[in-house]
Amino acid sequence: MAVHGTEYRMWADLAGRDNLPAAALPAVVEGLLPDGPKLEPWQSDVFKQALPKLLARLENQPLRDQLLAVADAGTIGLLARQGKLNSQDVAATLARGGTTPELVADLARDDTHRRVVTALLDQMSYGDLLSAGLASERPRLDGNHLQLPQEDRWLLDALIRRGLTLVTAELAAFGAANRTAPRQAGRYWEPEGWPAYETLAMLVERVPQQWPDLVEDPAHGQAARHLLLDCMDTDKLGDDLLRACLPALCLPEWEDLPLPQRSQRRRLARIADRVARHPRLQELAAPGLQETVATIVKRGRLLHAAQRADRNPYKVPALAGDLAITSSDAGKLAQLVDLVVALPRPTAVHRLSSFDGSAPTPKEMLSSDTRVQALAALACNPHLNQDLITGVLDQLHPVEVQWLSTYDEVPAGLRQAAGAYASAHPDDDLPYVVSDDELDAVTDPEAVMQGWLDAVAQHQGAFFHQVEYAVLHSRHRTEALLRQLPADTVLSCHQEPVAVEALLRICGDDADRWQAVLRDLTARPDSDETFGQFLDRHSARQPVTH
């Protein structure tokens, strides 16, 4: 039972005396222990100060266990760093369920506990591995002094070995887990169990001098190759190291997965991400890279799938971008040019920046630049006949041609050809969204704004909002223009009285109409309904006669 009151401090001072007789130790220990489950906060501070000296001379293990059972995790960690814990102390602490990544990092400071630490690491998950690594590098408070961390290479190496062991096991299980096709594979289906390397990479990046040995490790080399390709900056990987990673580049574990049209498409996307991250792979991995990609395209029938992707205009540009940096098949690349050009033509609107009044860039004027981005990517492939790209300039929107003539990511030859074409074919039909002051000088402002709406009629979303809000906030707006805007946009615009005035006019003193509007506004809005359709629907209700 704890000594009470101010006597507790005296008792703790007694515990720290070097001349305390051994016969007094059982009583001293008992007097420091709490009456309940834990000490009072002020007693806890006194207890922490007395504990190191007391443990230094206390050999009776049951008494040591009683003291350590009261100590909190921070105190146990401090004692571990100071080398005050014996193997029995550690075993008792772990048996009480006190294992944390921080404790593992602290125990690793003492060479006598490395066997225990190794056993604990073998039970750790990815997240705990990183936590232990970070804990070993964290400054700790030792009394009133901040103790800076000391580099613990043994612990870091042990954490990396454990992480690579986990990843290697997941790689081995990946094929078995995906041997058969799932009964239901949704739009975003991915093969199950592919390892995530980012957490382990945060540890591996600390030991770049070990990377050449890790990729050649007979047990874990493939896991290390995948990790370096996916997570490390290319300027940290020399050519020799990239060559050593080539056996993992094309994800051989994905080769025989079911649902090839989906699995091989995702495989190609991952390969392309790696090549984009490490552009030197285009040369270092040739011709094996191109041969594997050709097999992927054939087995997954990826071009055939792209031809049926008219409902998703992003699939074709994504495939074009991936093959642009991985394929050497000029015929397939030419087919992609045709598929990209056949995508829906974007629209464009010229509108000055609402922030600083600057002129918009081609990217900002286009409703979508995914089509022209894909063409620019294809033009960078040396195996494609560049005349195929310059030959379709007349099939692009004039602002898309401006896009090709503006940005550095476009090859110089195509950029020059696009610039010459744009100069020879100015876009006189580009709608200009202007301010109300400029509309004041126009004979028919309504016709001008109608031209804006017509130009973007097929393109909803953020691009269309630039126009619809320009109409909604204009003092030249008319009812005919407002009726074409999305109902939810007009109803949610509290800065303008359009919706309020319309509801007052339509509903008046008809309680049923007000209730109908209320039901509409509390339900999920119909994103396709125009403001005019909303007004007509509520106007059609027969008024209630009293």
Sequence and secondary structure as in RCSB ss.txt:
>XXXX:A:sequence
MAVHGTEYRMWADLAGRDNLPAAALPAVVEGLLPDGPKLEPWQSDVFKQALPKLLARLENQPLRDQLLAVADAGT
IGLLARQGKLNSQDVAATLARGGTTPELVADLARDDTHRRVVTALLDQMSYGDLLSAGLASERPRLDGNHLQLPQ
EDRWLLDALIRRGLTLVTAELAAFGAANRTAPRQAGRYWEPEGWPAYETLAMLVERVPQQWPDLVEDPAHGQAAR
HLLLDCMDTDKLGDDLLRACLPALCLPEWEDLPLPQRSQRRRLARIADRVARHPRLQELAAPGLQETVATIVKRG
RLLHAAQRADRNPYKVPALAGDLAITSSDAGKLAQLVDLVVALPRPTAVHRLSSFDGSAPTPKEMLSSDTRVQAL
AALACNPHLNQDLITGVLDQLHPVEVQWLSTYDEVPAGLRQAAGAYASAHPDDDLPYVVSDDELDAVTDPEAVMQ
GWLDAVAQHQGAFFHQVEYAVLHSRHRTEALLRQLPADTVLSCHQEPVAVEALLRICGDDADRWQAVLRDLTARP
DSDETFGQFLDRHSARQPVTH
>XXXX:A:secstr
    TTHHHHHHHHHT TT  GGGHHHHHHHHS SSSS  HHHHHHHHHHHHHHHHH   HHHHHHHHHHS HHH
HHHHHHTT   HHHHHHHHHTT   HHHHHHHTTSGGGHHHHHHHHTT  HHHHHHHHHHHTS EEETTEEE   
  HHHHHHHHHHHHHHHHHHHHHHHHHTSS  S   TT   TT    HHHHHHHTT GGGHHHHHT TTTHHHHH
HHHHHHS GGGS HHHHHHTHHHHT GGGTT SSHHHHHHHHHHHHHHHHHHSTTHHHHTTTHHHHHHHHHHHHH
THHHHHHT TT TTHHHHHHHHHHTT   HHHHHHHHHHHHTS    B EE  TTT     HHHHBS  HHHHHH
HHHHT TTS THHHHTTGGGS HHHHHHHHH TTS HHHHHHHHHHHHHS  TT  EE  HHHHTT S HHHHHH
HHHHHTTT  SHHHHHHHHHHHT TT  HHHHTTSBHHHHHH TTSSHHHHHHHHHHTT HHHHHHHHHHHHS  
 TT BHHHHHHHHHTS     
